[in-house]
Amino acid sequence: MRIKFNGSLIDTSSKNTLEFFQSVSKNENDVWIVNGFATKENLDLKENDELFCIEKNTLPPYEALDAMMRARHTPKLHDKLKKASVAVCGLGGLGSHIAINLARSGVGRLHLIDFDVVEPSNLNRQAYMVEDLGKFKAEALKDQIAKINPFIEVFAQVLKVEKENIAELFTNDDVVCEAFDSAKYKALLAQNFHQFYPEKALICASGLAGYGDSNSIQTKKIAKNFYVCGDLKNEAKVGNGLMAPRVNICAGHQANLVLELLASE
């Protein structure tokens, strides 16, 4: 019988998954993947089944990890995501979590843009750690993503998005996520982006401060290739700051829409 094991075609005489994995697995804590599903249930082997055995605490070779993620994400979707480039503008509570979600989803290239450094006040809601304090957010997040998915390309830029650089900034990106803290820069990007990129999707955020009322955060299509995620009303103010859970919900909406748009292409 011919199956695919750790990304390569092999012949096996094993009749079931337990028999096969016991012959190749060195440790009972190894992770066994059968056709994209992690299981140690004993299943009948069939021609062209795809199996992986991933050793604990060991980075698998690129081919094995890529093939495993491809199986988990469904092959056609993973292939589309792998070819895509997504820009994230602003790497605070929204942007840092958008980028991490997309990295875990297998987007092939992430374009990270932010001019700021990590400060103690960021740690309540942003995807940074104490060891990142003082680092540029773009560089700190690039390092963090390398630990999550070292096989994707991350292009980190330490700069401000201005009207003068929008025309050149997103040339190589398929989708752009706006995740600024500043209302000024939110408006600047929203008002100027489609002047230069009429066929590219821009996903903005508005209204995500505070906590609770999770279901009021929604994804809305405002115009062709223009989307807004949030509740469109709650802004940060005294007594209603930015809290990690609600910011994460909105970041999830933005990242999820990115996947939806890339999958439909």
Rosetta silent file (secondary structure, phi, psi, omega in degrees, C-alpha in Angstrom):
SEQUENCE: MRIKFNGSLIDTSSKNTLEFFQSVSKNENDVWIVNGFATKENLDLKENDELFCIEKNTLPPYEALDAMMRARHTPKLHDKLKKASVAVCGLGGLGSHIAINLARSGVGRLHLIDFDVVEPSNLNRQAYMVEDLGKFKAEALKDQIAKINPFIEVFAQVLKVEKENIAELFTNDDVVCEAFDSAKYKALLAQNFHQFYPEKALICASGLAGYGDSNSIQTKKIAKNFYVCGDLKNEAKVGNGLMAPRVNICAGHQANLVLELLASE
SCORE:     score description
SCORE:     0.000 S_00000001
   1 L     0.000  138.307  179.343    0.000    0.000    0.000 S_00000001
   2 E  -104.660  127.505  177.062    1.274    3.483   -0.850 S_00000001
   3 E  -131.964  173.191  175.343    0.730    6.314    1.626 S_00000001
   4 E  -108.443  125.196 -177.822    2.240    9.714    2.277 S_00000001
   5 E  -127.455  123.288 -178.976    4.311    9.956    5.447 S_00000001
   6 L    49.998   37.804  174.085    5.854   13.208    6.710 S_00000001
   7 L    92.042   -2.205 -178.178    5.488   14.705    3.239 S_00000001
   8 E  -124.705  146.499  176.047    6.965   11.808    1.218 S_00000001
   9 E   -76.612  131.266  177.680    5.365    8.869   -0.605 S_00000001
  10 E  -139.026  162.301  172.019    6.263    5.486    0.880 S_00000001
  11 E  -101.052  140.728  179.042    5.099    1.865    0.641 S_00000001
  12 L  -141.095  148.720  175.627    3.889    0.132    3.796 S_00000001
  13 L   -99.003   -2.073 -179.857    2.559   -3.284    4.722 S_00000001
  14 L   -64.751  142.238 -179.188    0.804   -1.919    7.829 S_00000001
  15 L   -96.534  -20.064 -177.846   -2.956   -2.427    7.867 S_00000001
  16 E  -143.924  168.506 -174.744   -3.839    0.242   10.426 S_00000001
  17 H   -68.721  -36.663 -179.962   -2.507    3.467   11.885 S_00000001
  18 H   -61.963  -46.550  178.638   -1.536    1.999   15.258 S_00000001
  19 H   -60.096  -43.348 -178.280    0.626   -0.654   13.643 S_00000001
  20 H   -66.258  -50.816 -175.306    2.249    1.914   11.374 S_00000001
  21 H   -66.382  -33.144  177.371    2.977    4.546   14.009 S_00000001
  22 H   -64.590  -23.414  179.552    4.348    1.988   16.454 S_00000001
  23 H   -84.506  -17.759 -176.010    6.896    1.089   13.799 S_00000001
  24 H  -119.100  -19.515 -174.970    8.072    4.688   13.240 S_00000001
  25 L   -86.545  132.478 -176.834    7.373    6.583   16.473 S_00000001
  26 L   -95.219  -15.578 -172.817   10.188    6.768   19.008 S_00000001
  27 L  -141.444  136.349 -178.799    8.291    8.341   21.877 S_00000001
  28 L   -65.430  -15.770  178.547    4.764    7.804   23.213 S_00000001
  29 L   -90.121   -1.581  176.620    4.428   11.588   23.431 S_00000001
  30 L   -59.424  150.611  178.005    4.949   12.072   19.697 S_00000001
  31 E   -92.198  128.581  178.964    2.046   13.703   17.862 S_00000001
  32 E  -108.121  128.905  179.851    0.326   11.513   15.285 S_00000001
  33 E  -117.598  127.209  178.833   -1.573   13.153   12.437 S_00000001
  34 E  -122.060  111.497 -179.753   -3.924   11.169   10.200 S_00000001
  35 L    49.268   47.019  175.235   -5.314   13.019    7.183 S_00000001
  36 L    85.177    1.464 -176.942   -5.044   16.364    8.946 S_00000001
  37 E  -122.343  127.979  179.406   -6.428   15.192   12.285 S_00000001
  38 E   -77.434  115.074 -178.488   -4.373   14.587   15.426 S_00000001
  39 L  -157.460  148.424  171.564   -5.446   11.204   16.804 S_00000001
  40 L  -114.938   17.668  172.881   -4.077    8.013   18.333 S_00000001
  41 L   -68.572  144.477 -179.718   -7.238    6.097   17.571 S_00000001
  42 L   -82.551  111.220 -176.350   -6.555    2.891   15.647 S_00000001
  43 L  -118.252  148.706  175.592   -7.848    3.466   12.111 S_00000001
  44 E   -66.433  136.125  176.435   -7.713    1.338    8.985 S_00000001
  45 L   -83.882  140.552  177.951   -5.064    2.505    6.544 S_00000001
  46 L  -127.482  157.710  178.088   -6.152    3.269    2.993 S_00000001
  47 L   -54.193  134.239  177.385   -4.273    4.005   -0.205 S_00000001
  48 L    72.061   11.297  171.574   -3.022    7.633   -0.369 S_00000001
  49 L   -60.964  151.558 -178.588   -3.684    8.358    3.306 S_00000001
  50 E  -117.102  117.044 -175.327   -1.481   11.170    4.614 S_00000001
  51 E  -122.633  149.594  175.054    0.250   10.605    7.971 S_00000001
  52 E  -137.142  145.009  171.021    2.694   12.550   10.082 S_00000001
  53 E  -124.583  111.343 -176.157    4.661   11.719   13.187 S_00000001
  54 E  -107.881  119.192 -179.877    5.932   14.879   14.868 S_00000001
  55 L   -69.909  140.065  175.884    8.464   14.490   17.647 S_00000001
  56 L   -64.237  140.605  175.552    7.844   16.478   20.794 S_00000001
  57 L    61.225   25.149  178.875   10.171   19.479   21.289 S_00000001
  58 L  -131.379  130.684  176.875   11.639   19.052   17.823 S_00000001
  59 L   -77.147  117.968  179.106   11.239   21.401   14.870 S_00000001
  60 L   -68.712  156.886  175.602   10.201   19.286   11.898 S_00000001
  61 L   -61.348  158.602 -175.683   11.892   19.888    8.554 S_00000001
  62 H   -52.634  -47.412 -176.103   10.227   22.457    6.321 S_00000001
  63 H   -59.151  -41.039 -178.226    8.646   19.875    4.018 S_00000001
  64 H   -70.274  -44.386 -179.099    7.060   17.995    6.913 S_00000001
  65 H   -66.668  -42.879  179.837    5.744   21.090    8.707 S_00000001
  66 H   -63.399  -42.994  179.606    4.415   22.624    5.524 S_00000001
  67 H   -66.437  -36.109  178.612    2.696   19.400    4.501 S_00000001
  68 H   -66.587  -45.405  178.900    1.199   19.010    7.980 S_00000001
  69 H   -65.571  -36.024  178.688   -0.160   22.570    7.978 S_00000001
  70 H   -61.387  -42.733  179.467   -1.430   22.055    4.441 S_00000001
  71 H   -67.883  -39.953 -178.041   -3.398   19.022    5.574 S_00000001
  72 H   -68.167  -36.659 -175.991   -4.754   20.804    8.657 S_00000001
  73 H   -87.952   -4.563 -167.763   -5.863   23.891    6.727 S_00000001
  74 L    77.550  129.840 -169.873   -7.195   21.883    3.770 S_00000001
  75 H   -54.701  -48.064 -175.252   -4.812   21.750    0.801 S_00000001
  76 H   -63.920  -41.585  178.866   -6.455   24.233   -1.561 S_00000001
  77 H   -65.227  -46.247 -178.127   -6.855   26.918    1.105 S_00000001
  78 H   -60.156  -40.464  179.951   -3.317   26.480    2.414 S_00000001
  79 H   -63.179  -38.123  177.149   -1.875   26.802   -1.086 S_00000001
  80 H   -67.664  -44.791 -178.575   -3.725   30.091   -1.587 S_00000001
  81 H   -64.282  -37.626 -177.263   -2.650   31.474    1.780 S_00000001
  82 H   -63.250  -29.735 -178.373    0.950   30.482    1.201 S_00000001
  83 H   -87.259   -8.533 -170.558    1.086   32.613   -1.960 S_00000001
  84 L   -90.754  156.499  173.395   -0.531   35.662   -0.353 S_00000001
  85 E  -125.958  129.143 -178.725    0.914   38.812    1.171 S_00000001
  86 E  -125.465  130.643  176.496   -0.995   40.736    3.848 S_00000001
  87 E   -97.044  140.051  174.739   -0.025   44.113    5.298 S_00000001
  88 E  -122.782  115.915 -175.964   -0.860   45.055    8.883 S_00000001
  89 E  -101.479  110.892 -173.803   -0.651   48.783    9.599 S_00000001
  90 L    95.660  121.016 -171.871   -0.228   49.488   13.283 S_00000001
  91 L  -120.401   44.055  176.356    0.999   46.748   15.577 S_00000001
  92 L   -90.247 -138.542 -177.195   -0.745   47.477   18.855 S_00000001
  93 H   -61.394  -39.233  176.650   -3.570   45.515   20.449 S_00000001
  94 H   -75.213  -60.787 -170.337   -5.279   44.948   17.115 S_00000001
  95 H   -61.691  -38.942 -178.693   -2.384   44.640   14.729 S_00000001
  96 H   -64.335  -38.006 -179.509   -0.133   42.421   16.808 S_00000001
  97 H   -79.302  -32.061  172.485   -2.914   39.850   17.242 S_00000001
  98 H   -58.873  -48.551 -177.280   -4.022   40.100   13.606 S_00000001
  99 H   -61.570  -42.087  179.996   -0.464   39.313   12.534 S_00000001
 100 H   -66.466  -41.499  176.466   -0.155   36.351   14.892 S_00000001
 101 H   -59.560  -42.283 -178.649   -3.489   34.918   13.736 S_00000001
 102 H   -71.274  -35.230  176.840   -2.393   35.180   10.113 S_00000001
 103 H   -64.010  -42.962  179.210    1.011   33.670   10.869 S_00000001
 104 H   -68.401  -24.800 -179.648   -0.623   30.680   12.544 S_00000001
 105 H   -83.849   -9.660  174.850   -2.965   30.360    9.568 S_00000001
 106 L    93.653   17.878  174.082   -0.071   30.020    7.124 S_00000001
 107 L   -61.043  130.642 -168.885   -0.193   33.305    5.195 S_00000001
 108 L   -70.001  -29.864 -178.132    3.045   33.213    3.205 S_00000001
 109 E  -142.013  128.646  176.376    4.157   36.834    3.637 S_00000001
 110 E  -115.877  128.899  179.182    3.340   39.364    6.328 S_00000001
 111 E  -106.831  105.104 -173.293    4.131   43.042    5.852 S_00000001
 112 E  -102.124  126.662 -175.171    4.325   44.622    9.319 S_00000001
 113 E  -129.320  122.489  175.018    4.276   48.421    9.629 S_00000001
 114 L  -168.025  145.383 -179.149    4.658   50.489   12.808 S_00000001
 115 L  -102.034   -8.473 -167.938    6.969   53.311   13.916 S_00000001
 116 L   -93.738  169.147  176.307    6.586   52.878   17.686 S_00000001
 117 E  -110.138  161.398  179.162    8.419   50.941   20.398 S_00000001
 118 L   -75.882  128.489  179.919    7.012   48.556   23.009 S_00000001
 119 L  -121.182  160.191  179.695    6.169   50.310   26.284 S_00000001
 120 H   -54.852  -33.664 -178.192    4.941   48.972   29.654 S_00000001
 121 H   -69.712  -10.422  179.310    1.458   50.372   28.971 S_00000001
 122 H   -83.501  -18.776 -167.697    1.193   48.057   25.949 S_00000001
 123 L   -72.817  -12.080 -178.983    1.456   44.825   27.910 S_00000001
 124 L   -76.888  -15.800 -174.344   -2.198   44.770   29.060 S_00000001
 125 L  -148.979   -7.792 -175.721   -3.530   44.032   25.564 S_00000001
 126 L  -104.302  157.753 -171.315   -0.770   43.705   22.981 S_00000001
 127 L   -83.494   48.263 -179.972    1.087   40.543   21.950 S_00000001
 128 L  -121.796  167.725 -178.375    4.404   41.538   23.475 S_00000001
 129 L  -124.029  167.479 -178.390    6.387   40.443   26.502 S_00000001
 130 H   -55.130  -37.142 -178.813    8.470   42.201   29.125 S_00000001
 131 H   -66.550  -13.695  179.428   11.622   41.233   27.227 S_00000001
 132 H   -88.159   -8.742 -176.378   10.326   43.253   24.247 S_00000001
 133 L   -54.808  131.586  179.764   10.240   46.565   26.121 S_00000001
 134 L    89.538  -13.611  178.840   12.130   49.255   24.230 S_00000001
 135 L   -83.866  152.453  170.306   12.197   47.320   20.953 S_00000001
 136 E   -62.579  136.442 -177.419   10.484   48.557   17.821 S_00000001
 137 H   -59.272  -40.595 -179.221    7.133   46.788   17.628 S_00000001
 138 H   -60.343  -41.251 -179.070    7.702   45.710   14.036 S_00000001
 139 H   -74.695  -39.775  179.439   10.992   44.026   14.931 S_00000001
 140 H   -63.364  -41.404 -179.444    9.712   42.486   18.182 S_00000001
 141 H   -70.327  -36.891  175.873    6.699   41.012   16.405 S_00000001
 142 H   -58.710  -43.714  179.024    8.862   39.707   13.565 S_00000001
 143 H   -64.806  -39.403 -179.714   10.985   37.843   16.128 S_00000001
 144 H   -66.521  -41.730 -179.883    7.895   36.454   17.839 S_00000001
 145 H   -66.002  -33.639  177.896    6.384   35.235   14.573 S_00000001
 146 H   -60.921  -27.679  177.813    9.664   33.507   13.705 S_00000001
 147 H   -81.722  -22.105  179.702    9.104   31.363   16.809 S_00000001
 148 H   -87.110  -48.402 -178.864    5.532   30.561   15.765 S_00000001
 149 L  -145.219   89.780 -174.690    6.050   29.876   12.063 S_00000001
 150 L   -72.819   -2.830 -174.225    9.671   30.210   10.929 S_00000001
 151 L  -102.495    5.345  174.730    8.843   29.315    7.342 S_00000001
 152 L  -103.195  157.206  179.612    6.855   32.398    6.369 S_00000001
 153 E   -88.032  131.851  176.653    8.364   35.667    5.158 S_00000001
 154 E  -123.144  119.308  178.578    7.999   38.675    7.441 S_00000001
 155 E  -106.910  106.160 -175.502    8.828   42.124    6.066 S_00000001
 156 E  -102.149  127.847  177.799    8.993   44.549    8.987 S_00000001
 157 E  -122.669  127.205  176.339    9.070   48.304    8.381 S_00000001
 158 L   -96.173   93.936 -179.290    9.644   50.909   11.084 S_00000001
 159 L  -163.993  168.054  174.742    7.856   53.920    9.629 S_00000001
 160 L   -96.391  140.101  172.377    4.709   56.024    9.658 S_00000001
 161 L   -80.113  119.401  179.083    2.068   55.574    6.993 S_00000001
 162 L  -123.983  162.987  178.968    1.641   58.972    5.365 S_00000001
 163 L   -56.705  -34.262 -175.861   -0.324   60.187    2.369 S_00000001
 164 L   -72.689  -22.120 -176.850    2.969   60.585    0.507 S_00000001
 165 L  -109.928   -2.184 -178.262    4.061   56.940    0.849 S_00000001
 166 H   -60.553  -38.804 -175.242    0.759   55.064    0.438 S_00000001
 167 H   -59.612  -28.305 -177.373    1.171   54.844   -3.349 S_00000001
 168 H  -106.789  -19.495 -167.763    4.322   52.725   -3.015 S_00000001
 169 H   -67.920  -35.730 -170.545    3.860   51.053    0.354 S_00000001
 170 L  -112.945   22.779 -176.774    1.387   48.281   -0.520 S_00000001
 171 L   -56.387  -38.278 -174.181    2.419   47.379   -4.069 S_00000001
 172 L   -97.271    7.239 -176.411    3.246   43.772   -3.161 S_00000001
 173 L  -103.269  146.312  179.433    0.336   43.140   -0.789 S_00000001
 174 L   -90.669  -36.857 -179.719   -2.969   41.428   -1.595 S_00000001
 175 E  -137.824  145.131  179.626   -4.942   42.630    1.438 S_00000001
 176 E  -123.941  131.322  175.836   -4.275   45.475    3.891 S_00000001
 177 E  -106.839  126.335  173.591   -5.458   45.629    7.515 S_00000001
 178 E   -91.846  126.568 -177.995   -5.719   49.005    9.251 S_00000001
 179 L  -141.434   38.853 -178.300   -5.054   48.681   12.984 S_00000001
 180 L   -77.059  151.077  170.906   -4.047   52.172   14.083 S_00000001
 181 L   -80.976  -29.385 -172.655   -4.735   53.630   17.528 S_00000001
 182 L   -86.327  127.368  176.593   -4.943   57.123   16.040 S_00000001
 183 H   -62.738  -32.803  179.272   -8.198   58.326   14.475 S_00000001
 184 H   -61.078  -46.598 -177.010   -6.127   60.648   12.286 S_00000001
 185 H   -77.803  -28.424  172.117   -4.180   57.811   10.712 S_00000001
 186 H   -58.809  -49.391 -178.643   -7.264   55.594   10.431 S_00000001
 187 H   -65.528  -40.784 -179.237   -8.922   58.315    8.364 S_00000001
 188 H   -57.844  -46.848 -178.535   -5.787   59.015    6.350 S_00000001
 189 H   -70.517  -43.619 -178.083   -5.494   55.409    5.177 S_00000001
 190 H   -62.470  -37.524 -175.946   -9.226   54.907    4.636 S_00000001
 191 H   -80.201  -20.840 -173.588   -9.552   58.090    2.581 S_00000001
 192 H  -114.879  -18.429 -172.181   -6.502   57.562    0.376 S_00000001
 193 H   -57.913  -52.869 -173.108   -5.935   53.819   -0.017 S_00000001
 194 H   -74.805   -7.893  171.205   -8.330   53.078   -2.891 S_00000001
 195 H   -63.932  -33.508 -177.705   -7.084   56.076   -4.828 S_00000001
 196 H  -105.011  -24.801 -176.294   -3.982   53.997   -5.487 S_00000001
 197 L  -132.241   67.969 -175.188   -5.276   50.429   -5.036 S_00000001
 198 L   -63.281  -23.983 -176.620   -8.891   50.277   -6.257 S_00000001
 199 L  -100.607    4.115  179.879   -8.862   46.475   -6.610 S_00000001
 200 L  -103.087  146.401 -179.179   -7.283   45.648   -3.246 S_00000001
 201 E   -82.692  134.196  172.721   -9.221   45.005   -0.051 S_00000001
 202 E  -116.257  125.388 -179.013   -8.786   47.338    2.915 S_00000001
 203 E  -114.781  112.812 -177.667  -10.043   46.081    6.282 S_00000001
 204 E  -105.486  172.077  178.384  -10.403   48.776    8.950 S_00000001
 205 E  -133.008  142.399  177.925  -11.488   48.723   12.590 S_00000001
 206 L  -156.690  122.772  177.098  -13.727   51.064   14.546 S_00000001
 207 L    87.610   83.658 -179.175  -15.343   50.659   17.954 S_00000001
 208 L  -150.572   14.343 -177.600  -13.692   48.060   20.166 S_00000001
 209 L   -75.153  165.896  174.622  -12.971   49.757   23.486 S_00000001
 210 E    77.990 -149.512 -178.665  -13.979   48.493   26.910 S_00000001
 211 L  -147.731  167.921  179.596  -15.206   44.992   27.702 S_00000001
 212 L    75.739 -178.569  178.105  -18.386   42.947   27.365 S_00000001
 213 L    50.560   49.299 -174.116  -21.049   43.113   24.641 S_00000001
 214 H   -60.932  -38.317 -173.401  -18.997   40.765   22.486 S_00000001
 215 H   -73.595   -8.077  177.292  -21.673   40.150   19.873 S_00000001
 216 H   -78.090  -15.218  176.112  -21.876   43.830   18.939 S_00000001
 217 L   -80.304  119.171 -175.339  -18.506   43.518   17.203 S_00000001
 218 E  -134.875  168.841  174.896  -19.279   42.650   13.614 S_00000001
 219 E  -109.304  125.813 -178.531  -17.747   42.688   10.149 S_00000001
 220 E  -128.746  138.840  173.997  -19.427   44.993    7.647 S_00000001
 221 E   -89.623  118.244 -175.823  -18.802   45.667    3.978 S_00000001
 222 E   -91.278  -38.283  179.818  -18.971   49.435    3.520 S_00000001
 223 E  -159.219 -179.986  178.756  -18.125   49.658   -0.182 S_00000001
 224 L   -57.495  124.723  177.708  -16.326   47.686   -2.870 S_00000001
 225 L    61.519   23.365  179.418  -13.106   46.276   -1.344 S_00000001
 226 E  -134.786  120.325 -175.045  -13.694   48.265    1.870 S_00000001
 227 E  -129.557  151.199  175.191  -14.654   46.600    5.172 S_00000001
 228 E  -131.468  132.809  176.460  -14.934   47.719    8.788 S_00000001
 229 E  -113.032  139.400  179.775  -14.791   45.462   11.872 S_00000001
 230 E   137.877 -167.747  176.081  -15.999   46.585   15.303 S_00000001
 231 L  -103.060   -2.182  175.713  -19.193   47.999   16.784 S_00000001
 232 L    65.629   15.659 -178.619  -18.608   51.405   15.109 S_00000001
 233 L  -141.987  -38.989 -173.833  -19.356   53.326   18.324 S_00000001
 234 L   -80.661  115.366  177.931  -17.271   52.438   21.417 S_00000001
 235 L  -113.233  157.545  179.260  -14.089   54.488   21.577 S_00000001
 236 L   -68.537  133.151  178.153  -11.397   54.565   24.242 S_00000001
 237 E  -160.510  177.426 -179.759  -12.014   57.250   26.869 S_00000001
 238 L   -57.856  127.080 -179.456  -11.820   57.788   30.619 S_00000001
 239 L    83.710   -0.271 -178.761  -13.475   54.826   32.300 S_00000001
 240 E  -148.001   68.655 -174.882  -13.633   52.851   29.058 S_00000001
 241 L   -81.950 -171.324  179.218  -10.120   51.851   28.046 S_00000001
 242 E   -91.999  116.804 -178.287   -8.785   49.251   25.667 S_00000001
 243 L  -110.057  145.971 -173.515   -9.039   45.761   27.172 S_00000001
 244 H   -55.823  -46.889 -174.499   -7.386   42.664   25.762 S_00000001
 245 H   -61.455  -45.998 -175.845  -10.453   40.426   25.214 S_00000001
 246 H   -70.851  -37.399  175.516  -12.523   42.881   23.169 S_00000001
 247 H   -61.464  -40.258  179.387   -9.521   44.016   21.141 S_00000001
 248 H   -65.548  -36.515  178.119   -8.778   40.353   20.432 S_00000001
 249 H   -61.434  -45.161 -179.681  -12.339   39.743   19.252 S_00000001
 250 H   -67.354  -39.993  176.457  -12.008   42.541   16.712 S_00000001
 251 H   -60.433  -38.015  177.080   -8.552   41.336   15.648 S_00000001
 252 H   -63.643  -39.914  177.091  -10.101   37.908   15.095 S_00000001
 253 H   -60.832  -45.435 -177.577  -12.777   39.453   12.884 S_00000001
 254 H   -65.832  -46.020  179.828  -10.161   41.204   10.761 S_00000001
 255 H   -64.646  -39.253  179.662   -7.922   38.153   10.419 S_00000001
 256 H   -63.979  -39.457  177.852  -10.894   35.921    9.677 S_00000001
 257 H   -66.722  -37.092  175.327  -12.040   38.239    6.891 S_00000001
 258 H   -55.602  -48.530 -179.541   -8.534   38.192    5.410 S_00000001
 259 H   -62.186  -41.837  179.852   -8.738   34.393    5.156 S_00000001
 260 H   -61.043  -44.025 -178.562  -12.233   34.582    3.669 S_00000001
 261 H   -68.488  -42.124  179.465  -11.127   37.057    0.998 S_00000001
 262 H   -67.088  -35.893 -179.636   -7.979   35.119    0.097 S_00000001
 263 H   -67.163  -28.107 -176.226   -9.925   31.846   -0.062 S_00000001
 264 L   -84.923   -7.904 -177.833  -12.395   33.356   -2.532 S_00000001
 265 L   -77.639    0.000    0.000   -9.742   34.455   -5.003 S_00000001
